[in-house]
């Protein structure tokens, strides 16, 4: 796992100063503390920070072919590199290292961009072809590894794993983009098609960008997509067996490393499944770790201990305070852009604990998106069934009723009549976009100044979800919701959270449940095998019954829960009140201080629950203060 950065001049091949590349990669030292490298040629420079995982002695980067015609700087792991290497050797390629990086060099020579289809891994890389004077930037299918780029005033295209690598370049201009602030407040993260820094672009998951000398910078090209429009045939028993085959293959392929390896273990279905299959494949005890909380309602250590005992793992537990908000400054630094998923606090702590004993940790991320594990999928599927039989005139009445019905945020979702009525009145995509969001359009609009609302020009955070769901290769509403989450929520929230928190402590996190073969298989499952009897991930749970106790498989989903609402009524109440006086927020001209003050007071008094919005505003204020000092 590593950090990459570099420069490329599509026009005149200007000289590239190695010191400039080094400054960009030095900003990423946490991603690669074991080594650094810089390579330059006329019009191009590649930089690398290395976290050594495979071929510790021979995998230094940037790496070039012996002839020097192809050079690469690579972040990630190619899990099937041995199979790809064998195929290339059969075609006459001569390898000089045991590193997975080298397959990119020979693979490009053999197949060009067709190389990407042969790779199973998580990656972001920059590959320069001296013969063609071209630079290929590529990102893995799911977006596990990040890649940012920007065009500079001298004609260069700068790129880096994290925005802080771009910020290290003296020609990078820091200009805020308010539309990304709207996106952040709506969704809780800045999605991959936006950036709070104007001019910064994120290479989308499953895309490549081919820069060529003498040609303008093109749009990225999609090289992979997930397809929910097909349906697998076969009995439940046959599909269970196929699911376990894919899981077993994904886990085993991610256990290849020349450094200590372990797993995160929360005691939930997904991480427990990964540990079960690791134990099956390993002769030695699997190393596992769990974070516990000092409040019983948030603590899952007992469930994790049950799984650890069952598979005789070397298990480590660390208890942290439920009011562990001292990490805020650390998170702001590592995420660069504002990020409001408060579970990042706990994710950072579990990464920190894992790094004490391992360099690589397998996680359970991805199964909820692939197999409809979130409760919101169940509700959305049910609402879509109701929409399909209701005339539009009746749905309009639901909207009228919903607007006058009293709000009941404290109640379980099925009992929140206001939420349900308003959702049924909406088109499916718009309703789901609001369900997956954080701060509603109405609340956001109330916080903005007239100038800010005008600046948006009708842009809304939810619009991308609506458009994506309409265009999804899908058969039903559940398919469309999952597809949209793969395009926005997964890379923007879940994978960004894991990448930044793991890399902050120089830990490589691997996600076997996002193996593309497993994801492609899951997308073909009938809806009844994803959700049945109120249970998400139904087929996966059935397939895992021989491996895991039913207390683990069928207990209510918890996840990392962070009590931000309680914080803003107690320890952080003054912080909330101070947001209205913030130089950063007020000085932006985007927000009405009185509206923020009213929000904080309503929350503190208990008249309303604005905890998540206040957390967003606080993280926004801290991030903007750092980006625009």
Secondary structure, DSSP 8 states (H G I E B T S, - for coil): -EEEEEEEESSS-----HHHHHHHHHTTGGG-BTEEEEEEETTEEEEEEE---SSTTT--SSEE-TTSSEEEEEEEEETTHHHHHHHHHHTT----S--TTHHHHHHHHHHGGGHHHH--EEEEEEEEETTTTEEEEEE-SS--S--EEEE-TTSEEEEESSHHHHHTSTT----B-HHHHHHHHHHSB--TT--SBTT-EE--TTEEEEEETTS-----EE-----BS----S-HHHHHHHHHHHHHHHHHHTT--SS-EEEE--SSHHHHHHHHHHHHH-SS--EEEEEEESSGGG--HHHHHHHHHHTT-EEEEEEE-TT--TTHHHHHHHH-S-B--TTHHHHHHHHHHHHTT-SEEEE-TTHHHHTT-SHHHHHHHHHHHHHHHS-HHHHHHHHHHHHHS---TTS-GGG-HHHHHHHHHS-HHHHHHHHH-SS-HHHHHHHB-HHHHHHHTT--TTHHHHHHHHH-SBSSHHHHHHHHHHHTHIIIIIHHHHHHHHHHTT-EEEEGGG-HHHHHHHHTS-HHHHEETTEETHHHHHHTTTTS-HHHHSS--------HHHHTTTTTHHHHHHGGG-HHHHHHTSB-HHHHHHHHHHHHHTSS--HHHHHHHHHHHHHHHHHT-
